[in-house]
Amino acid sequence: MEILKNNNWCKINEAFQLFVNTGRIMPAALRPEVERSWNRCRNIDPWTPRPNPVSQAECNQLVKKNAELMEFTRPVLQYMYATNTPNFEDNIAQLTEKTGVILDICTRVCTLPNPLNKKVSEESIGTSITGIALAENIPIELGGTELLKACYQTCYGGAAPVNDSDGKMLGVISLYNNYGKIPEQPLEFVITAAKLIEDLLKNKHQAHSRPITDNKYFTEMINYIDSCIVVVDKEGKIQNCNDRFVHLMNVPRDQLLGKKCGTYGIELENLISDLVFQNKDYFSVQVQNQSYSCLLQNNKTIKWGKHYENTLLLFRVADLPKARLITSPAKENSVEAIINKGLLQTELMETILRAAKFPSNVLLEGESGTGKELFARAIHNASRRANKPFIAINCGAIPKEILQSEFFGYEDGAFTGGKKGGKVGQFEAAHEGTILLDEIGEMPLEMQVSLLRFLQDKKIVRVGGHSSKNLDVRIIAATNRNLKKLVADGLFREDLFYRLNVIPIVIPPLRDRKEEILPIANYYLNYYSDLYELPKMTLLEETQNLLYQFNWPGNIRQLMNVIENAMVFCNSNEISPDLLPVEILTYKPGLLEDNLGISAHKERELILRALNMSKGNVSLAAKSMGISRNTMYRKIDKYGLHCTKE
């Protein structure tokens, strides 16, 4: 979704803060449709939790009224979801009826046959992806701080209306992600899915007599996907495919249709079961006497009516070692998207996006737990290498004796106990992609020489080998140590330091990013609710104040653990202060006393945030900041802020 990827999120963040604090809309900061929605939603409180669901009786009535729409939309949602790669398995394909009640969703945990009872119209939750599509009957992509409710601002995606033959709206379908990731599919994919549903409804008497995959809009829809797609029936015969697959096979589409996929080496029975999908994620495709190793990204069997059952296979061509490396599970259950998509309200966001545009080496410096790996992933995902491998290596976790072979691989017979046929090193596996060298300060001096040589000529030689190989790998290094001091102490090579330090990025600790604490906390509330299938939870106001004032020595990692622990032991849908660790409950910050050397801009930001959190109650705001009420009044007068005197 190109608009979301190219949005000026720093400017949009500023516009959001201006709007919620003053009611004014920043000129030229928003798209016209977003600005119109904000104006319609002025009565929405951005800080309140999600609204209550509609009654079951109302839901039952809506299901009955929209039964035909749901019948024809259900398989389309399933096919939409089947186009998600593993990194986006938490995407949601959704149907919402015309008054804003969600009728059906398809996502990673399960496909839900019964409608959900949430209402997502503008009147209910303010500016949202589905809300604008409903209000203006237009397709839209939206996310982050374009959404007015803070609890939804980790959501990114697109929506398109579904209309009847007279142009009257029936509902909206959407594809979005609640964890801050922008879906890979373009908005045109969602628009075409809506056209497919409209065509099925228009020709409903003929629709049941042929597979959905025969529809021209289905073919158009899957052609928007970058990976190869092939749809096969129960007998393994190819029913449809996208242009990527046609290009790979180098055979005209009409000659592929009806052929058994086994003809091309795709053995269906070895790919469809979940067990095989998790443990054997690669297979071979035979193309004109040549074998290609392919990475299976998704597969889904979908039924339509009584007679049709097809399986969609999503895959991409990749050499075998690379496929294994890049699909190893990464711990992305955190704030990659919060970092990558705009909840940062500082110049750091611009630095990350700027760094992503160039292949230069990056050095990330920051305390433990600040999210250095996630910043590295954010840079990779925003770069032209986003669809190539990202491999993270912890330099302090690999014994120095095998670092050379882990980095650059080894040839057959290089040493006793080595793998027969040799092994591809991590640098070679990351060709055209990005390598993160985490804890670079722990790298032994002798290995630093080899790394320096690679940075100079971009060539590797496997251990036990003689020929060199040119590689295109972007290097991002990360450390929580002072590399300049290590250089002065003779523990880190000065020439290597300057090679790595082309784009230095210092990641501030969470205590210096106060405005991000509550958005990150809300992100984890959503994440763990879905992960553990818990009801949606909110933070009580007192709990928010305690989280906001704490200094977080363990940074984001500590905040993540606090939220998870609180949710595990919570017996309601509200996180109360008694669920927080004692060190948070007893912490006395004293953040804004007059003798503290804090910048005026930052101090003003903190005071504004405290006043917003307390809804203008100066006593509560002062308490949350650990200062006296009189001191708070002096600060308010100093910065010309407005509040009601108590």
Order of alpha helices (4+ residues) and beta strands (2+ residues): alpha-alpha-alpha-alpha-alpha-beta-beta-beta-alpha-alpha-beta-beta-beta-alpha-alpha-alpha-beta-beta-alpha-alpha-alpha-beta-beta-beta-alpha-alpha-alpha-beta-alpha-beta-alpha-alpha-beta-alpha-beta-beta-beta-alpha-alpha-beta-alpha-beta-alpha-alpha-beta-alpha-alpha-alpha-alpha
